[in-house]
């Protein structure tokens, strides 16, 4: 099952790639609660919209 687990040539395999994606999604979701994050919006409404979009994408990846 080298496709899943990787191989000796340095290919990580699908399991590791998916694990890293889910881990990154969890980090985004958890850090979105921090009020100090700059969501690069022009105003507070844009900041909230950008945050909600990124969190929604992270939830999609995690699902």
N, CA, C and O atoms as a Tripos MOL2 file, in Angstrom:
@<TRIPOS>MOLECULE
protein
  252   251    63     0     0
PROTEIN
NO_CHARGES

@<TRIPOS>ATOM
      1 N           0.8220   -1.1860    0.0000 N.3       1 UNK1
      2 CA          0.0000    0.0000    0.0000 C.3       1 UNK1
      3 C           0.8680    1.2530    0.0000 C.2       1 UNK1
      4 O           0.6400    2.1570    0.8050 O.2       1 UNK1
      5 N           1.8410    1.3240   -0.8710 N.am      2 UNK2
      6 CA          2.7310    2.4820   -0.9020 C.3       2 UNK2
      7 C           1.9770    3.7590   -1.2310 C.2       2 UNK2
      8 O           2.3640    4.8410   -0.7880 O.2       2 UNK2
      9 N           0.9130    3.6430   -1.9970 N.am      3 UNK3
     10 CA          0.1320    4.8300   -2.3460 C.3       3 UNK3
     11 C          -0.4170    5.5010   -1.0880 C.2       3 UNK3
     12 O          -0.4740    6.7280   -1.0080 O.2       3 UNK3
     13 N          -0.8180    4.6980   -0.1120 N.am      4 UNK4
     14 CA         -1.3750    5.2520    1.1140 C.3       4 UNK4
     15 C          -0.2980    5.6740    2.1070 C.2       4 UNK4
     16 O          -0.3770    6.7540    2.6920 O.2       4 UNK4
     17 N           0.6850    4.8410    2.2920 N.am      5 UNK5
     18 CA          1.6680    5.0490    3.3490 C.3       5 UNK5
     19 C           2.9350    5.7620    2.9080 C.2       5 UNK5
     20 O           3.7290    6.1620    3.7600 O.2       5 UNK5
     21 N           3.1510    5.9340    1.6390 N.am      6 UNK6
     22 CA          4.3860    6.5200    1.1540 C.3       6 UNK6
     23 C           5.3840    5.4320    0.8050 C.2       6 UNK6
     24 O           5.0920    4.2410    0.9110 O.2       6 UNK6
     25 N           6.5430    5.8540    0.3960 N.am      7 UNK7
     26 CA          7.5690    4.8720    0.0400 C.3       7 UNK7
     27 C           8.9370    5.3940    0.4630 C.2       7 UNK7
     28 O           9.0460    6.4750    1.0410 O.2       7 UNK7
     29 N           9.9660    4.6280    0.1750 N.am      8 UNK8
     30 CA         11.3150    4.9790    0.6200 C.3       8 UNK8
     31 C          11.9540    6.0890   -0.2090 C.2       8 UNK8
     32 O          13.0150    6.5900    0.1630 O.2       8 UNK8
     33 N          11.3420    6.4830   -1.3170 N.am      9 UNK9
     34 CA         11.9320    7.5300   -2.1520 C.3       9 UNK9
     35 C          11.5240    8.9340   -1.7090 C.2       9 UNK9
     36 O          11.8670    9.9160   -2.3680 O.2       9 UNK9
     37 N          10.8070    9.0320   -0.6160 N.am     10 UNK10
     38 CA         10.4380   10.3570   -0.1140 C.3      10 UNK10
     39 C           9.0260   10.7790   -0.4390 C.2      10 UNK10
     40 O           8.6090   11.8580   -0.0180 O.2      10 UNK10
     41 N           8.2630    9.9750   -1.1730 N.am     11 UNK11
     42 CA          6.8710   10.3050   -1.4460 C.3      11 UNK11
     43 C           6.0470   10.0400   -0.1890 C.2      11 UNK11
     44 O           6.0510    8.9230    0.3290 O.2      11 UNK11
     45 N           5.3400   11.0600    0.3080 N.am     12 UNK12
     46 CA          4.6820   10.9120    1.6010 C.3      12 UNK12
     47 C           3.4310   10.0300    1.5830 C.2      12 UNK12
     48 O           3.0350    9.5270    2.6350 O.2      12 UNK12
     49 N           2.8150    9.8330    0.4570 N.am     13 UNK13
     50 CA          1.5800    9.0590    0.4190 C.3      13 UNK13
     51 C           0.3700    9.9350    0.6890 C.2      13 UNK13
     52 O           0.4840   11.0180    1.2630 O.2      13 UNK13
     53 N          -0.7780    9.4580    0.2740 N.am     14 UNK14
     54 CA         -2.0030   10.2460    0.3770 C.3      14 UNK14
     55 C          -2.4220   10.4720    1.8260 C.2      14 UNK14
     56 O          -2.9510   11.5340    2.1570 O.2      14 UNK14
     57 N          -2.1920    9.4820    2.7000 N.am     15 UNK15
     58 CA         -2.6020    9.6210    4.0900 C.3      15 UNK15
     59 C          -1.9170   10.8210    4.7400 C.2      15 UNK15
     60 O          -2.5720   11.6170    5.4120 O.2      15 UNK15
     61 N          -0.6280   10.9530    4.5500 N.am     16 UNK16
     62 CA          0.1010   12.0650    5.1590 C.3      16 UNK16
     63 C          -0.3420   13.4040    4.5710 C.2      16 UNK16
     64 O          -0.4570   14.3870    5.3020 O.2      16 UNK16
     65 N          -0.5890   13.4560    3.2770 N.am     17 UNK17
     66 CA         -1.0470   14.6990    2.6530 C.3      17 UNK17
     67 C          -2.4050   15.1150    3.2100 C.2      17 UNK17
     68 O          -2.6220   16.2870    3.5170 O.2      17 UNK17
     69 N          -3.3150   14.1570    3.3380 N.am     18 UNK18
     70 CA         -4.6360   14.4700    3.8880 C.3      18 UNK18
     71 C          -4.5430   14.8580    5.3620 C.2      18 UNK18
     72 O          -5.2420   15.7660    5.8100 O.2      18 UNK18
     73 N          -3.6940   14.1830    6.1040 N.am     19 UNK19
     74 CA         -3.5050   14.5060    7.5160 C.3      19 UNK19
     75 C          -3.0070   15.9420    7.6750 C.2      19 UNK19
     76 O          -3.4920   16.6730    8.5380 O.2      19 UNK19
     77 N          -2.0610   16.3430    6.8630 N.am     20 UNK20
     78 CA         -1.5320   17.7070    6.9380 C.3      20 UNK20
     79 C          -2.6040   18.7350    6.5810 C.2      20 UNK20
     80 O          -2.6780   19.8010    7.1920 O.2      20 UNK20
     81 N          -3.4380   18.4080    5.5830 N.am     21 UNK21
     82 CA         -4.5220   19.3150    5.2040 C.3      21 UNK21
     83 C          -5.5300   19.4990    6.3190 C.2      21 UNK21
     84 O          -5.9610   20.6200    6.5880 O.2      21 UNK21
     85 N          -5.9100   18.4080    6.9730 N.am     22 UNK22
     86 CA         -6.8600   18.4820    8.0820 C.3      22 UNK22
     87 C          -6.2430   19.2300    9.2620 C.2      22 UNK22
     88 O          -6.9160   20.0320    9.9110 O.2      22 UNK22
     89 N          -4.9840   18.9760    9.5380 N.am     23 UNK23
     90 CA         -4.3020   19.6760   10.6240 C.3      23 UNK23
     91 C          -4.2620   21.1800   10.3560 C.2      23 UNK23
     92 O          -4.5140   21.9760   11.2610 O.2      23 UNK23
     93 N          -3.9530   21.5710    9.1410 N.am     24 UNK24
     94 CA         -3.9160   22.9970    8.7880 C.3      24 UNK24
     95 C          -5.3050   23.6250    8.9120 C.2      24 UNK24
     96 O          -5.4390   24.7560    9.3790 O.2      24 UNK24
     97 N          -6.3240   22.8980    8.4980 N.am     25 UNK25
     98 CA         -7.6960   23.4020    8.6140 C.3      25 UNK25
     99 C          -8.0550   23.6320   10.0790 C.2      25 UNK25
    100 O          -8.6670   24.6450   10.4150 O.2      25 UNK25
    101 N          -7.6830   22.7080   10.9420 N.am     26 UNK26
    102 CA         -7.9540   22.8690   12.3720 C.3      26 UNK26
    103 C          -7.2290   24.0820   12.9500 C.2      26 UNK26
    104 O          -7.7820   24.7940   13.7880 O.2      26 UNK26
    105 N          -6.0160   24.3180   12.5130 N.am     27 UNK27
    106 CA         -5.2630   25.4840   12.9830 C.3      27 UNK27
    107 C          -5.9660   26.7740   12.5620 C.2      27 UNK27
    108 O          -6.0950   27.7000   13.3630 O.2      27 UNK27
    109 N          -6.4160   26.8370   11.3210 N.am     28 UNK28
    110 CA         -7.1190   28.0320   10.8320 C.3      28 UNK28
    111 C          -8.3810   28.2730   11.6510 C.2      28 UNK28
    112 O          -8.6460   29.3990   12.0700 O.2      28 UNK28
    113 N          -9.1560   27.2210   11.8790 N.am     29 UNK29
    114 CA        -10.4010   27.3520   12.6290 C.3      29 UNK29
    115 C         -10.1290   27.8350   14.0480 C.2      29 UNK29
    116 O         -10.8250   28.7180   14.5470 O.2      29 UNK29
    117 N          -9.1340   27.2700   14.6910 N.am     30 UNK30
    118 CA         -8.8230   27.6570   16.0680 C.3      30 UNK30
    119 C          -8.2600   29.0740   16.1610 C.2      30 UNK30
    120 O          -8.6090   29.8170   17.0790 O.2      30 UNK30
    121 N          -7.4150   29.4460   15.2450 N.am     31 UNK31
    122 CA         -6.7890   30.7790   15.3120 C.3      31 UNK31
    123 C          -7.7090   31.8950   14.8280 C.2      31 UNK31
    124 O          -7.4380   33.0690   15.0800 O.2      31 UNK31
    125 N          -8.7830   31.5480   14.1420 N.am     32 UNK32
    126 CA         -9.7260   32.5630   13.6740 C.3      32 UNK32
    127 C         -10.4180   33.2540   14.8360 C.2      32 UNK32
    128 O         -10.9550   34.3500   14.6740 O.2      32 UNK32
    129 N         -10.4100   32.6290   15.9990 N.am     33 UNK33
    130 CA        -11.0390   33.2120   17.1870 C.3      33 UNK33
    131 C         -10.2090   34.3420   17.7870 C.2      33 UNK33
    132 O         -10.7090   35.1150   18.6040 O.2      33 UNK33
    133 N          -8.9500   34.4390   17.3850 N.am     34 UNK34
    134 CA         -8.0410   35.4540   17.9130 C.3      34 UNK34
    135 C          -8.3890   36.8220   17.3180 C.2      34 UNK34
    136 O          -8.3650   36.9750   16.0970 O.2      34 UNK34
    137 N          -8.7110   37.8160   18.1470 N.am     35 UNK35
    138 CA         -9.0840   39.1380   17.6150 C.3      35 UNK35
    139 C          -7.9080   39.9000   16.9970 C.2      35 UNK35
    140 O          -8.1240   40.9030   16.3170 O.2      35 UNK35
    141 N          -6.6800   39.4510   17.2150 N.am     36 UNK36
    142 CA         -5.5040   40.1460   16.6840 C.3      36 UNK36
    143 C          -5.1570   39.7460   15.2540 C.2      36 UNK36
    144 O          -4.2370   40.3150   14.6670 O.2      36 UNK36
    145 N          -5.8690   38.7850   14.6850 N.am     37 UNK37
    146 CA         -5.5780   38.3360   13.3190 C.3      37 UNK37
    147 C          -6.0050   39.4240   12.3400 C.2      37 UNK37
    148 O          -7.1090   39.9590   12.4390 O.2      37 UNK37
    149 N          -5.1260   39.7460   11.3980 N.am     38 UNK38
    150 CA         -5.4330   40.7300   10.3520 C.3      38 UNK38
    151 C          -6.0490   39.9900    9.1670 C.2      38 UNK38
    152 O          -5.3590   39.2450    8.4720 O.2      38 UNK38
    153 N          -7.3330   40.1930    8.9380 N.am     39 UNK39
    154 CA         -8.0310   39.5110    7.8520 C.3      39 UNK39
    155 C          -7.9910   40.3220    6.5570 C.2      39 UNK39
    156 O          -8.6430   39.9620    5.5770 O.2      39 UNK39
    157 N          -7.2380   41.4020    6.5530 N.am     40 UNK40
    158 CA         -6.9620   42.2090    5.3610 C.3      40 UNK40
    159 C          -8.2100   42.8220    4.7410 C.2      40 UNK40
    160 O          -8.3190   42.9290    3.5200 O.2      40 UNK40
    161 N          -9.1410   43.2190    5.5820 N.am     41 UNK41
    162 CA        -10.3290   43.9120    5.0970 C.3      41 UNK41
    163 C         -10.1550   45.4160    5.2450 C.2      41 UNK41
    164 O          -9.3590   45.8840    6.0590 O.2      41 UNK41
    165 N         -10.9040   46.1610    4.4540 N.am     42 UNK42
    166 CA        -10.8390   47.6160    4.5180 C.3      42 UNK42
    167 C         -11.5350   48.1620    5.7580 C.2      42 UNK42
    168 O         -11.1970   49.2400    6.2460 O.2      42 UNK42
    169 N         -12.5090   47.4130    6.2640 N.am     43 UNK43
    170 CA        -13.2180   47.8100    7.4730 C.3      43 UNK43
    171 C         -13.6370   46.5480    8.2370 C.2      43 UNK43
    172 O         -13.3390   45.4280    7.8220 O.2      43 UNK43
    173 N         -14.3250   46.7520    9.3500 N.am     44 UNK44
    174 CA        -14.6920   45.6150   10.1980 C.3      44 UNK44
    175 C         -15.6330   44.6330    9.4800 C.2      44 UNK44
    176 O         -15.5350   43.4210    9.6700 O.2      44 UNK44
    177 N         -16.5290   45.1610    8.6660 N.am     45 UNK45
    178 CA        -17.4500   44.2990    7.9250 C.3      45 UNK45
    179 C         -16.6930   43.3940    6.9570 C.2      45 UNK45
    180 O         -16.9990   42.2070    6.8480 O.2      45 UNK45
    181 N         -15.7210   43.9440    6.2640 N.am     46 UNK46
    182 CA        -14.8990   43.1470    5.3450 C.3      46 UNK46
    183 C         -14.0430   42.1430    6.0970 C.2      46 UNK46
    184 O         -13.8590   41.0160    5.6370 O.2      46 UNK46
    185 N         -13.5170   42.5420    7.2520 N.am     47 UNK47
    186 CA        -12.7340   41.6190    8.0760 C.3      47 UNK47
    187 C         -13.5780   40.4110    8.4670 C.2      47 UNK47
    188 O         -13.1120   39.2740    8.3890 O.2      47 UNK47
    189 N         -14.8100   40.6520    8.8850 N.am     48 UNK48
    190 CA        -15.6940   39.5560    9.2840 C.3      48 UNK48
    191 C         -16.0150   38.6690    8.0890 C.2      48 UNK48
    192 O         -16.0310   37.4440    8.2110 O.2      48 UNK48
    193 N         -16.2690   39.2760    6.9410 N.am     49 UNK49
    194 CA        -16.5690   38.4960    5.7370 C.3      49 UNK49
    195 C         -15.3680   37.6430    5.3320 C.2      49 UNK49
    196 O         -15.5270   36.4740    4.9820 O.2      49 UNK49
    197 N         -14.1670   38.2250    5.3770 N.am     50 UNK50
    198 CA        -12.9610   37.4660    5.0250 C.3      50 UNK50
    199 C         -12.7260   36.3190    6.0010 C.2      50 UNK50
    200 O         -12.3880   35.2070    5.5950 O.2      50 UNK50
    201 N         -12.9070   36.5980    7.2940 N.am     51 UNK51
    202 CA        -12.7370   35.5570    8.3070 C.3      51 UNK51
    203 C         -13.7350   34.4220    8.0800 C.2      51 UNK51
    204 O         -13.3610   33.2490    8.1030 O.2      51 UNK51
    205 N         -14.9950   34.7710    7.8630 N.am     52 UNK52
    206 CA        -16.0120   33.7450    7.6580 C.3      52 UNK52
    207 C         -15.7280   32.9010    6.4190 C.2      52 UNK52
    208 O         -15.9680   31.6940    6.4230 O.2      52 UNK52
    209 N         -15.2230   33.5230    5.3690 N.am     53 UNK53
    210 CA        -14.8850   32.7940    4.1550 C.3      53 UNK53
    211 C         -13.7470   31.8110    4.4050 C.2      53 UNK53
    212 O         -13.8180   30.6580    3.9810 O.2      53 UNK53
    213 N         -12.7080   32.2560    5.0840 N.am     54 UNK54
    214 CA        -11.5720   31.3760    5.3510 C.3      54 UNK54
    215 C         -11.9530   30.2290    6.2800 C.2      54 UNK54
    216 O         -11.5100   29.0970    6.0810 O.2      54 UNK54
    217 N         -12.7610   30.5090    7.2800 N.am     55 UNK55
    218 CA        -13.2080   29.4590    8.1880 C.3      55 UNK55
    219 C         -14.1050   28.4610    7.4550 C.2      55 UNK55
    220 O         -14.0290   27.2580    7.7020 O.2      55 UNK55
    221 N         -14.9420   28.9530    6.5660 N.am     56 UNK56
    222 CA        -15.8000   28.0600    5.7810 C.3      56 UNK56
    223 C         -14.9650   27.1430    4.8930 C.2      56 UNK56
    224 O         -15.2670   25.9560    4.7730 O.2      56 UNK56
    225 N         -13.9280   27.6760    4.2760 N.am     57 UNK57
    226 CA        -13.0310   26.8610    3.4660 C.3      57 UNK57
    227 C         -12.3230   25.8080    4.3250 C.2      57 UNK57
    228 O         -12.1590   24.6590    3.9130 O.2      57 UNK57
    229 N         -11.9090   26.2200    5.5230 N.am     58 UNK58
    230 CA        -11.2290   25.2740    6.4130 C.3      58 UNK58
    231 C         -12.1750   24.1520    6.8340 C.2      58 UNK58
    232 O         -11.7670   22.9940    6.9210 O.2      58 UNK58
    233 N         -13.4310   24.4900    7.0930 N.am     59 UNK59
    234 CA        -14.4240   23.4650    7.4430 C.3      59 UNK59
    235 C         -14.6440   22.5110    6.2700 C.2      59 UNK59
    236 O         -14.8160   21.3080    6.4700 O.2      59 UNK59
    237 N         -14.6390   23.0360    5.0700 N.am     60 UNK60
    238 CA        -14.8050   22.1980    3.8720 C.3      60 UNK60
    239 C         -13.6410   21.2150    3.7340 C.2      60 UNK60
    240 O         -13.8530   20.0350    3.4560 O.2      60 UNK60
    241 N         -12.4380   21.6910    3.9230 N.am     61 UNK61
    242 CA        -11.2560   20.8190    3.8320 C.3      61 UNK61
    243 C         -11.3170   19.7570    4.9210 C.2      61 UNK61
    244 O         -11.0170   18.5890    4.6730 O.2      61 UNK61
    245 N         -11.6990   20.1540    6.1060 N.am     62 UNK62
    246 CA        -11.7550   19.2150    7.2230 C.3      62 UNK62
    247 C         -12.8420   18.1580    7.0250 C.2      62 UNK62
    248 O         -12.6940   17.0150    7.4580 O.2      62 UNK62
    249 N         -13.9240   18.5470    6.3730 N.am     63 UNK63
    250 CA        -15.0240   17.5800    6.1360 C.3      63 UNK63
    251 C         -14.5710   16.5390    5.1500 C.2      63 UNK63
    252 O         -15.3360   15.6360    4.8110 O.2      63 UNK63
@<TRIPOS>BOND
     1     1     2 1
     2     2     3 1
     3     3     4 2
     4     3     5 am
     5     5     6 1
     6     6     7 1
     7     7     8 2
     8     7     9 am
     9     9    10 1
    10    10    11 1
    11    11    12 2
    12    11    13 am
    13    13    14 1
    14    14    15 1
    15    15    16 2
    16    15    17 am
    17    17    18 1
    18    18    19 1
    19    19    20 2
    20    19    21 am
    21    21    22 1
    22    22    23 1
    23    23    24 2
    24    23    25 am
    25    25    26 1
    26    26    27 1
    27    27    28 2
    28    27    29 am
    29    29    30 1
    30    30    31 1
    31    31    32 2
    32    31    33 am
    33    33    34 1
    34    34    35 1
    35    35    36 2
    36    35    37 am
    37    37    38 1
    38    38    39 1
    39    39    40 2
    40    39    41 am
    41    41    42 1
    42    42    43 1
    43    43    44 2
    44    43    45 am
    45    45    46 1
    46    46    47 1
    47    47    48 2
    48    47    49 am
    49    49    50 1
    50    50    51 1
    51    51    52 2
    52    51    53 am
    53    53    54 1
    54    54    55 1
    55    55    56 2
    56    55    57 am
    57    57    58 1
    58    58    59 1
    59    59    60 2
    60    59    61 am
    61    61    62 1
    62    62    63 1
    63    63    64 2
    64    63    65 am
    65    65    66 1
    66    66    67 1
    67    67    68 2
    68    67    69 am
    69    69    70 1
    70    70    71 1
    71    71    72 2
    72    71    73 am
    73    73    74 1
    74    74    75 1
    75    75    76 2
    76    75    77 am
    77    77    78 1
    78    78    79 1
    79    79    80 2
    80    79    81 am
    81    81    82 1
    82    82    83 1
    83    83    84 2
    84    83    85 am
    85    85    86 1
    86    86    87 1
    87    87    88 2
    88    87    89 am
    89    89    90 1
    90    90    91 1
    91    91    92 2
    92    91    93 am
    93    93    94 1
    94    94    95 1
    95    95    96 2
    96    95    97 am
    97    97    98 1
    98    98    99 1
    99    99   100 2
   100    99   101 am
   101   101   102 1
   102   102   103 1
   103   103   104 2
   104   103   105 am
   105   105   106 1
   106   106   107 1
   107   107   108 2
   108   107   109 am
   109   109   110 1
   110   110   111 1
   111   111   112 2
   112   111   113 am
   113   113   114 1
   114   114   115 1
   115   115   116 2
   116   115   117 am
   117   117   118 1
   118   118   119 1
   119   119   120 2
   120   119   121 am
   121   121   122 1
   122   122   123 1
   123   123   124 2
   124   123   125 am
   125   125   126 1
   126   126   127 1
   127   127   128 2
   128   127   129 am
   129   129   130 1
   130   130   131 1
   131   131   132 2
   132   131   133 am
   133   133   134 1
   134   134   135 1
   135   135   136 2
   136   135   137 am
   137   137   138 1
   138   138   139 1
   139   139   140 2
   140   139   141 am
   141   141   142 1
   142   142   143 1
   143   143   144 2
   144   143   145 am
   145   145   146 1
   146   146   147 1
   147   147   148 2
   148   147   149 am
   149   149   150 1
   150   150   151 1
   151   151   152 2
   152   151   153 am
   153   153   154 1
   154   154   155 1
   155   155   156 2
   156   155   157 am
   157   157   158 1
   158   158   159 1
   159   159   160 2
   160   159   161 am
   161   161   162 1
   162   162   163 1
   163   163   164 2
   164   163   165 am
   165   165   166 1
   166   166   167 1
   167   167   168 2
   168   167   169 am
   169   169   170 1
   170   170   171 1
   171   171   172 2
   172   171   173 am
   173   173   174 1
   174   174   175 1
   175   175   176 2
   176   175   177 am
   177   177   178 1
   178   178   179 1
   179   179   180 2
   180   179   181 am
   181   181   182 1
   182   182   183 1
   183   183   184 2
   184   183   185 am
   185   185   186 1
   186   186   187 1
   187   187   188 2
   188   187   189 am
   189   189   190 1
   190   190   191 1
   191   191   192 2
   192   191   193 am
   193   193   194 1
   194   194   195 1
   195   195   196 2
   196   195   197 am
   197   197   198 1
   198   198   199 1
   199   199   200 2
   200   199   201 am
   201   201   202 1
   202   202   203 1
   203   203   204 2
   204   203   205 am
   205   205   206 1
   206   206   207 1
   207   207   208 2
   208   207   209 am
   209   209   210 1
   210   210   211 1
   211   211   212 2
   212   211   213 am
   213   213   214 1
   214   214   215 1
   215   215   216 2
   216   215   217 am
   217   217   218 1
   218   218   219 1
   219   219   220 2
   220   219   221 am
   221   221   222 1
   222   222   223 1
   223   223   224 2
   224   223   225 am
   225   225   226 1
   226   226   227 1
   227   227   228 2
   228   227   229 am
   229   229   230 1
   230   230   231 1
   231   231   232 2
   232   231   233 am
   233   233   234 1
   234   234   235 1
   235   235   236 2
   236   235   237 am
   237   237   238 1
   238   238   239 1
   239   239   240 2
   240   239   241 am
   241   241   242 1
   242   242   243 1
   243   243   244 2
   244   243   245 am
   245   245   246 1
   246   246   247 1
   247   247   248 2
   248   247   249 am
   249   249   250 1
   250   250   251 1
   251   251   252 2
@<TRIPOS>SUBSTRUCTURE
     1 UNK1         2 RESIDUE 1 A UNK
     2 UNK2         6 RESIDUE 1 A UNK
     3 UNK3        10 RESIDUE 1 A UNK
     4 UNK4        14 RESIDUE 1 A UNK
     5 UNK5        18 RESIDUE 1 A UNK
     6 UNK6        22 RESIDUE 1 A UNK
     7 UNK7        26 RESIDUE 1 A UNK
     8 UNK8        30 RESIDUE 1 A UNK
     9 UNK9        34 RESIDUE 1 A UNK
    10 UNK10       38 RESIDUE 1 A UNK
    11 UNK11       42 RESIDUE 1 A UNK
    12 UNK12       46 RESIDUE 1 A UNK
    13 UNK13       50 RESIDUE 1 A UNK
    14 UNK14       54 RESIDUE 1 A UNK
    15 UNK15       58 RESIDUE 1 A UNK
    16 UNK16       62 RESIDUE 1 A UNK
    17 UNK17       66 RESIDUE 1 A UNK
    18 UNK18       70 RESIDUE 1 A UNK
    19 UNK19       74 RESIDUE 1 A UNK
    20 UNK20       78 RESIDUE 1 A UNK
    21 UNK21       82 RESIDUE 1 A UNK
    22 UNK22       86 RESIDUE 1 A UNK
    23 UNK23       90 RESIDUE 1 A UNK
    24 UNK24       94 RESIDUE 1 A UNK
    25 UNK25       98 RESIDUE 1 A UNK
    26 UNK26      102 RESIDUE 1 A UNK
    27 UNK27      106 RESIDUE 1 A UNK
    28 UNK28      110 RESIDUE 1 A UNK
    29 UNK29      114 RESIDUE 1 A UNK
    30 UNK30      118 RESIDUE 1 A UNK
    31 UNK31      122 RESIDUE 1 A UNK
    32 UNK32      126 RESIDUE 1 A UNK
    33 UNK33      130 RESIDUE 1 A UNK
    34 UNK34      134 RESIDUE 1 A UNK
    35 UNK35      138 RESIDUE 1 A UNK
    36 UNK36      142 RESIDUE 1 A UNK
    37 UNK37      146 RESIDUE 1 A UNK
    38 UNK38      150 RESIDUE 1 A UNK
    39 UNK39      154 RESIDUE 1 A UNK
    40 UNK40      158 RESIDUE 1 A UNK
    41 UNK41      162 RESIDUE 1 A UNK
    42 UNK42      166 RESIDUE 1 A UNK
    43 UNK43      170 RESIDUE 1 A UNK
    44 UNK44      174 RESIDUE 1 A UNK
    45 UNK45      178 RESIDUE 1 A UNK
    46 UNK46      182 RESIDUE 1 A UNK
    47 UNK47      186 RESIDUE 1 A UNK
    48 UNK48      190 RESIDUE 1 A UNK
    49 UNK49      194 RESIDUE 1 A UNK
    50 UNK50      198 RESIDUE 1 A UNK
    51 UNK51      202 RESIDUE 1 A UNK
    52 UNK52      206 RESIDUE 1 A UNK
    53 UNK53      210 RESIDUE 1 A UNK
    54 UNK54      214 RESIDUE 1 A UNK
    55 UNK55      218 RESIDUE 1 A UNK
    56 UNK56      222 RESIDUE 1 A UNK
    57 UNK57      226 RESIDUE 1 A UNK
    58 UNK58      230 RESIDUE 1 A UNK
    59 UNK59      234 RESIDUE 1 A UNK
    60 UNK60      238 RESIDUE 1 A UNK
    61 UNK61      242 RESIDUE 1 A UNK
    62 UNK62      246 RESIDUE 1 A UNK
    63 UNK63      250 RESIDUE 1 A UNK
